[in-house]
Structures are given as C-alpha cells and as structure tokens.
Amino acid sequence: MAEALDQFILFDDSAAIDPNHHLWRNGRLWWIAFTVHRGHQQERVRFSLGTPDVAEARYRRDRALALFESARDCKISLRFAPCRHREKAAGNQRSREQ
C-alpha cells in the first residue's frame, strides 16, 4: 500500500515527470493536444503554439490549459505520465551513453 501511495505522490508534480506533457514538435513549431469534456461529450483539441522555443511553448501550453479549464461546463483531461514511445527513446539514449 505504501508503494502505491508513493507512486501517486510522484505523479502529483507533472513537471517532475515530463515538463513537455501535452506538447510535441511538428516541424519547427511546438503543438499542444488534450481532451476537453463537456457533460457526456468529449473532444480532442490540437493546435499549434506558434513557437519553436520550448520554454515559450510550455508557457503558452499552461495558459491554454488554464483558459480551457476555466471555461463554463468544461473539464480537461490531462495525462502526466510520459508516453511509452518517449520512455523507450529515453531508455535507448541512456544505453548508448553508457
């Protein structure tokens, strides 16, 4: 039980897990993707953040998520754990560095 609680606490801080959560680079610009829930309806939202700078993209992502979260009858669904393909890529990178 203690291990399960420790894992929950680790995922509480999204920046510690993956600072680029909900971001991906398409060409030279960063994009955002997340799911919006309105009652029984859900919609996948994706759009360009219009910047090649990752720090600016993170700032714009945070503002966009806050804007959607503050909308009436709107709830966003966020996943903070890294994607499997990112975990695999990170593992391959660590193997090459050793």
Wavefront OBJ file of the C-alpha trace (Angstrom):
o trace
v 0.000 0.000 0.000
v 2.840 2.405 0.834
v 4.410 1.809 -2.597
v 1.136 2.640 -4.358
v 0.853 5.859 -2.349
v 4.462 6.775 -3.174
v 3.749 6.321 -6.896
v 0.657 8.521 -6.620
v 2.679 11.271 -4.949
v 5.361 11.077 -7.639
v 2.768 11.710 -10.372
v 1.318 14.696 -8.482
v 4.056 17.004 -9.861
v 3.718 16.865 -13.649
v 6.841 18.945 -14.321
v 8.964 16.387 -12.430
v 7.650 13.609 -14.678
v 7.627 15.243 -18.101
v 7.995 19.018 -18.479
v 6.752 18.731 -22.061
v 3.492 16.989 -21.190
v 0.856 17.527 -23.902
v 3.462 19.048 -26.235
v 5.072 17.733 -29.384
v 7.249 19.266 -32.032
v 5.867 19.174 -35.555
v 8.489 20.504 -37.940
v 9.971 23.548 -36.254
v 6.933 24.532 -34.132
v 5.534 23.125 -30.889
v 1.934 21.878 -30.750
v -0.450 21.030 -27.889
v -3.014 18.220 -27.587
v -5.514 17.443 -24.836
v -9.091 16.252 -24.344
v -11.985 18.511 -23.324
v -15.041 17.014 -21.594
v -18.433 18.755 -21.624
v -21.008 16.601 -19.913
v -21.157 13.347 -21.874
v -19.322 14.787 -24.864
v -15.580 14.827 -25.319
v -13.426 16.462 -27.939
v -9.745 16.114 -28.734
v -8.145 19.558 -29.068
v -4.901 20.069 -31.008
v -3.344 23.293 -32.213
v -0.024 24.930 -32.933
v 1.503 27.073 -30.215
v 3.291 29.026 -32.947
v 6.763 28.962 -31.440
v 9.974 26.979 -31.981
v 11.118 27.773 -28.400
v 10.265 25.012 -25.881
v 10.184 27.390 -22.881
v 7.710 29.661 -24.660
v 5.692 26.607 -25.745
v 5.433 25.442 -22.114
v 4.235 28.911 -21.078
v 1.630 29.027 -23.862
v 0.530 25.462 -23.046
v -0.027 26.373 -19.408
v -2.071 29.451 -20.391
v -4.146 27.468 -22.892
v -4.888 24.699 -20.383
v -5.863 27.272 -17.743
v -8.157 29.020 -20.231
v -9.956 25.799 -21.177
v -10.167 24.689 -17.538
v -11.790 27.999 -16.538
v -14.489 27.776 -19.246
v -18.002 27.071 -18.006
v -19.033 23.386 -18.060
v -15.645 22.449 -19.441
v -13.241 19.957 -17.905
v -9.927 18.960 -19.420
v -8.378 15.529 -19.221
v -4.621 15.543 -18.630
v -2.119 12.693 -18.642
v 1.164 13.449 -16.913
v 2.937 10.111 -17.255
v 5.388 10.034 -20.158
v 4.234 8.315 -23.324
v 5.561 4.799 -23.885
v 7.482 5.811 -27.002
v 9.204 8.601 -25.043
v 10.145 6.156 -22.274
v 11.574 3.741 -24.846
v 13.525 6.518 -26.580
v 14.929 7.719 -23.244
v 15.985 4.142 -22.378
v 17.714 3.747 -25.750
v 19.521 7.058 -25.241
v 20.738 6.008 -21.779
v 22.001 2.690 -23.189
v 24.066 4.492 -25.826
v 25.564 6.862 -23.254
v 26.851 4.002 -21.069
l 1 2 3 4 5 6 7 8 9 10 11 12 13 14 15 16 17 18 19 20 21 22 23 24 25 26 27 28 29 30 31 32 33 34 35 36 37 38 39 40 41 42 43 44 45 46 47 48 49 50 51 52 53 54 55 56 57 58 59 60 61 62 63 64 65 66 67 68 69 70 71 72 73 74 75 76 77 78 79 80 81 82 83 84 85 86 87 88 89 90 91 92 93 94 95 96 97 98
